[in-house]
Amino acid sequence: MPRGVERGAWTMVAILTAAYTVSFIDRQVLNLLVEPLKLSFDLSDTRLSLLQGLAFTGAYVLFSPVFGRLTDTGNRRNLVALGIVLWSVGTAFCGLARSYWQLFAGRFTVGGAEASLTPAAWSMIMDRFPPEATPRALSVYLMGPYLGGGLALIFGGLILDLAAGSDIGAFEPWQIVFLAAAVPGFVLAAICIAFVKEPERRMLAGETAGETMSLAEVRKRFSDERAFYLNFYLGMTGIIFVLYAYPSWMPALLMRKFEVAASTVGLHYGVLVLLGGSLGVLTGPWVARLIKKRGRRDALMVVPVFVAGTLVLLSGLLALANSYVAVLAIAGAASFVYSLPMALASSALQLVTPNRMRGMSSAVYVFIVSVIGLGAAPTIVALITDFVLQDESKVGLSVAIACGLSSLLAVFFLRRALAAYDDMLGRGFGSA
């Protein structure tokens, strides 16, 4: 395989990034609709958080191993296109929902289908780029959550306002937002089939092209290198908990505490998520290169440790913030900080993992961070608000408590993962 970047590789990354962006629009547009949905279905914060977390994550977790295995054994391009169509159907169904449980079913469909994307995309990128170029390629792909999260808030708020002022018949404004969010996915699936080709698989030293790694071999590899894998997964989960807790409850916090309109919050916070998150994920590889130039071969894992400590500090500041501008500033800073290590951690995981189990390693990553991060984050914050503080206006303090504790745990586990990663590099892993 040539060491340079293959022709069409960046086109593939652009399309995969668009898919990731659309997936996060469909995933996170619900966060802006917290108050309208509470009114329509008479929901508590806890019941609504189940739509944000459990409904989506239950399916995401259930189907992640399935799609991870299909990534390692099948055509990844076709898997991505199928997933895009299915999650778009699920989003449209959310817009047609007439009951809480229909909305729950729509979110379940979105979650299950979106589990197809990350294992396939990471594997494809690793095979189209040389190892030294993968952090940059992954950083572009990993802009998707911040582009999608920001656009969901910005355009979701605008569409919500337009729908509220228009005659839309039997539909409520929040339903129009879901239906509008579903449309881009169908177009993107066709673009994926037309312009993305299935990459040739690139093997690590000792691997044979065309072979399939048995599940027993995959389990043994995880067990033999558990000092890295276990601590990596748990540590990154602590950071991803923050990544989901902020967008899930920041719009509600700003609207409740400062009585700001949804469209205004969507614009202000949406811009911060889009710019802060995108800048952070693109800056991460540059920071890692600076660290590597100082002789740290484990630079890809140094940044996550630093980020976890910084998030502890930001959680403390959020607990003390009492103005709209201050809360927005902290939220924007958090968006930048928690996005910094995402491409680096993904690259580190993939670089020390054999090609024939990269899909499974990604799927396990998605599984664990989804259960604790995506699944638990919205509900843990809601439980603190409803049952500990017993005051929905104190949701900001709930976010600060939950994120502060998760970040402290991330520091502990990521320091252990850093040591194990350095040991693996010393034994020749990731050198292919």
C-alpha positions in Angstrom: 0.0 0.0 0.0 1.4 3.5 -0.7 2.2 5.6 2.2 0.7 8.7 0.8 -3.0 9.7 1.0 -5.0 7.8 -1.5 -7.0 9.6 -4.3 -10.5 10.3 -3.2 -9.7 9.8 0.5 -10.6 13.3 1.5 -13.8 13.1 -0.5 -14.7 10.0 1.5 -13.9 11.9 4.7 -16.1 14.8 3.7 -19.1 12.5 3.0 -18.6 10.6 6.2 -18.3 13.9 8.1 -21.6 15.0 6.6 -23.2 11.7 7.6 -21.9 12.2 11.2 -23.2 15.8 11.2 -26.6 14.7 10.0 -26.7 11.9 12.6 -26.1 14.5 15.4 -28.7 16.8 14.0 -31.2 14.0 14.2 -29.9 12.9 17.6 -29.7 16.2 19.4 -32.5 18.3 17.9 -34.7 16.9 20.7 -32.6 18.8 23.3 -34.0 22.1 22.0 -37.5 20.7 22.1 -37.5 19.9 25.8 -40.0 22.5 26.9 -42.5 22.0 24.0 -42.4 18.2 24.5 -43.0 18.6 28.2 -46.1 20.7 27.5 -47.4 18.3 24.8 -47.0 15.1 26.8 -47.0 16.4 30.4 -43.6 15.1 31.1 -41.2 15.3 34.1 -37.5 16.0 33.5 -36.8 12.3 34.3 -39.3 10.9 31.7 -38.1 13.4 29.1 -34.5 12.4 29.9 -35.4 8.8 28.9 -36.1 10.0 25.4 -32.7 11.8 25.4 -30.9 8.8 26.9 -32.5 5.4 27.3 -34.7 5.3 24.2 -31.7 6.2 21.9 -29.0 4.5 23.9 -30.8 1.2 24.4 -30.9 0.6 20.7 -27.4 2.1 20.1 -26.0 -0.3 22.7 -28.0 -3.3 21.4 -26.9 -2.9 17.8 -23.3 -1.6 18.2 -21.7 -5.1 18.5 -23.8 -6.3 15.5 -22.6 -3.4 13.3 -19.1 -3.7 14.7 -18.9 -7.3 13.5 -20.4 -6.4 10.2 -17.8 -3.7 9.8 -15.0 -6.3 10.2 -16.6 -8.8 7.8 -18.7 -6.9 5.3 -19.0 -3.9 2.9 -18.6 -0.8 5.1 -19.8 1.7 2.5 -23.1 -0.1 2.1 -23.5 -0.4 5.9 -23.1 3.4 6.3 -25.7 4.2 3.5 -28.2 1.8 5.0 -27.7 3.3 8.5 -28.3 6.8 7.2 -31.6 5.8 5.6 -32.9 4.0 8.7 -32.1 6.8 11.2 -33.7 9.3 8.9 -36.9 7.2 8.9 -36.7 7.1 12.7 -36.4 10.9 12.9 -39.4 11.3 10.6 -41.4 9.0 12.8 -40.6 11.2 15.8 -42.2 14.0 13.9 -45.3 12.0 13.3 -45.6 10.8 16.9 -48.9 11.3 18.7 -47.9 9.8 22.0 -44.9 9.5 24.4 -44.4 5.9 23.4 -44.5 6.5 19.7 -41.8 9.2 20.2 -39.9 6.6 22.3 -40.1 4.1 19.4 -38.8 6.8 16.9 -35.8 7.6 19.1 -35.1 3.8 19.5 -35.0 3.5 15.7 -32.7 6.5 15.4 -30.3 5.1 18.0 -30.1 1.6 16.5 -29.4 2.9 13.0 -26.8 5.4 14.1 -24.8 2.6 15.7 -23.7 1.6 12.2 -21.7 4.7 11.4 -18.8 5.1 13.8 -17.2 1.6 13.5 -17.5 1.6 9.7 -16.3 5.2 9.3 -13.2 4.7 11.6 -12.3 1.5 9.9 -12.6 3.1 6.4 -10.5 6.1 7.4 -7.7 4.0 8.9 -7.5 2.1 5.6 -7.5 5.1 3.3 -4.8 7.2 5.2 -1.3 6.4 6.4 -0.9 6.2 10.2 0.7 9.7 10.5 -2.3 11.2 8.7 -5.1 9.5 10.6 -5.4 12.0 13.5 -6.0 14.8 11.1 -8.5 12.8 9.0 -10.3 11.6 12.1 -10.3 15.2 13.5 -12.2 16.3 10.4 -14.7 13.4 10.7 -15.1 14.1 14.4 -16.3 17.6 13.7 -19.6 16.0 13.0 -21.0 16.1 16.5 -20.2 19.8 16.9 -21.4 20.8 13.5 -24.5 18.6 13.9 -25.2 19.7 17.5 -24.7 23.4 16.6 -26.9 23.2 13.5 -29.6 21.3 15.4 -29.8 24.2 17.9 -29.5 27.0 15.4 -31.8 25.8 12.6 -34.1 23.9 15.0 -34.7 27.2 16.9 -35.4 29.0 13.6 -37.7 26.3 12.3 -39.5 26.2 15.6 -40.2 30.0 15.5 -41.3 29.8 11.8 -43.6 26.9 12.5 -45.1 28.6 15.6 -46.0 31.6 13.4 -47.5 29.6 10.5 -50.6 27.6 9.8 -49.4 24.0 9.9 -52.7 22.3 10.3 -52.7 19.3 12.6 -48.9 19.4 13.2 -47.4 21.1 16.2 -44.2 23.2 15.7 -41.9 20.6 17.3 -43.2 18.0 14.9 -42.2 20.2 11.9 -38.7 20.4 13.4 -38.3 16.6 13.4 -39.7 16.2 9.9 -37.3 18.9 8.5 -34.3 17.2 10.3 -35.1 13.9 8.6 -34.9 15.2 5.0 -31.0 15.6 4.5 -30.3 12.0 5.4 -32.1 10.5 2.4 -30.1 12.7 0.0 -26.9 11.9 1.8 -27.4 8.2 1.6 -27.6 8.5 -2.2 -24.4 10.6 -2.3 -22.6 8.0 -0.2 -23.5 5.2 -2.7 -22.5 7.3 -5.7 -19.2 8.8 -4.5 -17.7 6.5 -1.8 -15.9 3.3 -2.6 -15.1 0.4 -0.2 -11.4 0.8 0.8 -8.9 -2.1 0.6 -8.1 -3.3 4.1 -4.6 -2.5 5.3 -3.2 -5.0 7.8 -0.9 -4.6 10.7 2.3 -6.6 11.0 1.5 -10.3 11.3 -2.0 -10.1 9.9 -3.1 -11.7 6.7 -5.4 -9.9 4.3 -8.8 -11.6 3.8 -8.7 -13.5 7.1 -11.5 -13.0 9.7 -10.5 -12.8 13.3 -12.6 -15.1 15.4 -14.5 -13.8 18.4 -12.3 -15.9 20.6 -9.2 -14.2 19.3 -10.9 -10.8 19.7 -11.7 -11.6 23.4 -8.1 -12.9 24.0 -6.7 -9.6 22.6 -8.9 -7.6 24.8 -8.0 -9.7 27.8 -4.2 -9.7 27.2 -4.2 -5.9 26.8 -6.9 -5.0 29.3 -4.6 -2.6 31.1 -5.0 -0.3 28.1 -8.5 -1.2 26.8 -10.4 -1.2 30.1 -8.9 2.0 31.4 -9.2 3.7 28.0 -12.8 2.9 27.7 -13.7 4.0 31.2 -11.6 7.1 31.1 -13.0 8.3 27.8 -16.5 7.6 29.1 -15.9 10.2 31.8 -15.2 12.8 29.2 -18.0 11.8 26.9 -20.4 12.0 29.8 -19.6 15.7 29.9 -20.0 15.9 26.1 -23.6 14.7 26.4 -24.6 16.3 29.7 -23.9 19.8 28.5 -25.9 19.8 25.2 -28.7 17.8 26.9 -29.5 20.3 29.6 -27.8 23.6 28.7 -30.7 24.9 26.6 -33.1 24.1 29.4 -30.8 25.7 31.9 -30.5 28.9 29.9 -34.3 29.1 29.2 -35.3 28.3 32.8 -32.8 30.3 34.8 -32.6 33.4 32.6 -36.1 33.2 30.8 -34.6 33.4 27.3 -36.5 32.3 24.3 -35.7 28.9 22.7 -34.7 30.5 19.4 -32.3 32.9 21.1 -30.7 30.1 23.2 -30.5 27.9 20.0 -28.6 30.6 18.2 -26.3 31.6 21.0 -25.5 28.2 22.3 -25.6 26.6 18.9 -22.9 28.9 17.5 -20.7 28.1 20.5 -21.1 24.4 20.1 -20.5 24.5 16.4 -17.4 26.8 16.6 -16.0 25.7 19.9 -16.4 22.0 19.2 -15.1 22.1 15.7 -12.1 24.3 16.7 -11.3 21.9 19.5 -11.4 18.7 17.5 -9.2 20.3 14.8 -6.8 21.7 17.3 -6.2 18.4 19.0 -3.8 16.9 16.4 -1.8 20.1 16.4 -1.4 20.0 20.2 -0.4 16.3 20.0 2.3 17.1 17.4 3.8 19.7 19.7 3.9 17.2 22.5 5.4 14.5 20.3 8.1 16.9 19.2 9.1 17.2 22.9 9.9 13.4 22.9 6.5 12.0 24.0 5.7 9.1 21.8 2.4 8.7 23.8 1.2 12.2 22.9 -2.1 10.9 21.6 -3.1 9.9 25.1 -1.5 12.8 27.0 -4.1 15.3 25.8 -7.1 13.3 27.2 -5.6 13.3 30.7 -5.1 17.1 30.5 -8.6 17.6 29.2 -10.2 15.6 32.0 -8.5 17.7 34.6 -9.6 20.9 32.9 -13.2 19.7 32.9 -13.1 19.4 36.6 -12.2 23.1 36.9 -15.0 24.1 34.4 -17.6 22.2 36.4 -16.6 24.2 39.5 -17.0 27.4 37.6 -20.4 26.4 36.3 -21.7 25.8 39.8 -20.7 29.4 40.7 -21.9 31.2 37.5 -24.9 33.5 37.9 -25.3 35.3 34.6 -26.4 34.3 31.2 -23.1 35.5 29.6 -21.0 33.6 32.2 -22.9 30.3 31.7 -22.6 30.7 28.0 -18.9 31.3 28.2 -18.3 28.3 30.4 -20.5 26.2 28.0 -18.5 27.4 25.0 -15.2 26.7 26.8 -16.4 23.2 27.7 -17.3 22.6 24.0 -13.8 23.4 23.0 -12.1 21.4 25.8 -14.1 18.2 25.6 -13.6 18.0 21.9 -9.8 18.3 22.0 -9.0 14.7 22.6 -11.6 13.0 20.5 -9.6 12.4 17.3 -6.5 11.6 19.3 -8.1 9.0 21.5 -9.8 7.4 18.5 -6.5 7.3 16.6 -4.7 5.8 19.6 -7.3 3.1 19.9 -7.2 2.2 16.2 -3.4 2.4 15.9 -2.7 -0.3 18.5 -5.6 -2.5 17.4 -5.3 -5.1 14.6 -7.3 -4.3 11.4 -9.5 -7.4 11.8 -10.9 -6.3 15.2 -11.0 -2.5 14.7 -14.7 -2.6 14.1 -15.2 -4.5 17.3 -12.9 -2.3 19.3 -14.8 0.7 18.0 -18.1 -1.0 18.8 -17.0 -1.8 22.4 -16.0 1.9 22.7 -19.4 3.0 21.4 -21.1 0.5 23.6 -19.5 1.5 26.9 -19.5 5.3 26.3 -23.1 5.0 25.1 -24.3 3.2 28.2 -22.6 5.5 30.7 -22.1 8.7 28.6 -25.0 9.0 26.2 -27.4 6.8 28.1 -26.7 7.9 31.7 -25.7 11.5 31.4 -29.1 13.1 30.7 -30.9 10.9 33.2 -28.3 11.3 36.0 -28.5 15.1 35.7 -32.3 14.9 35.7 -32.4 12.6 38.8 -30.2 15.0 40.7 -32.5 17.9 39.7 -35.8 16.0 40.5 -34.8 14.0 43.6 -31.7 15.6 45.2 -32.1 19.4 44.6 -35.9 19.1 44.0 -35.9 22.3 42.0 -35.8 22.3 38.2 -34.4 25.9 38.2 -31.2 24.3 39.7 -30.4 22.1 36.7 -27.1 24.0 36.2 -25.9 22.9 39.6 -27.0 19.3 38.7 -24.9 19.5 35.5 -21.9 20.8 37.5 -22.1 18.1 40.1 -22.5 15.2 37.6 -19.8 16.5 35.2 -17.3 17.3 38.0 -17.5 13.7 39.4 -17.3 12.1 35.9 -14.3 14.2 35.1 -12.5 13.2 38.3 -13.0 9.5 37.4 -11.7 10.2 33.9 -8.5 11.6 35.3 -8.0 8.4 37.3 -8.6 5.9 34.5 -6.9 7.9 31.7 -3.7 8.2 33.7 -3.6 4.4 33.9 -4.5 4.0 30.2 -1.6 6.4 29.3 0.9 4.2 31.1 -0.4 1.0 29.4 -0.5 2.8 25.9 3.2 3.8 26.3 4.0 0.2 27.2 2.2 -1.1 24.1 4.1 1.4 21.9 7.3 0.2 23.5 6.4 -3.4 22.4 5.9 -2.4 18.8 2.2 -1.9 18.6 1.0 0.9 16.2 4.2 0.9 14.2 2.7 -0.4 11.0 
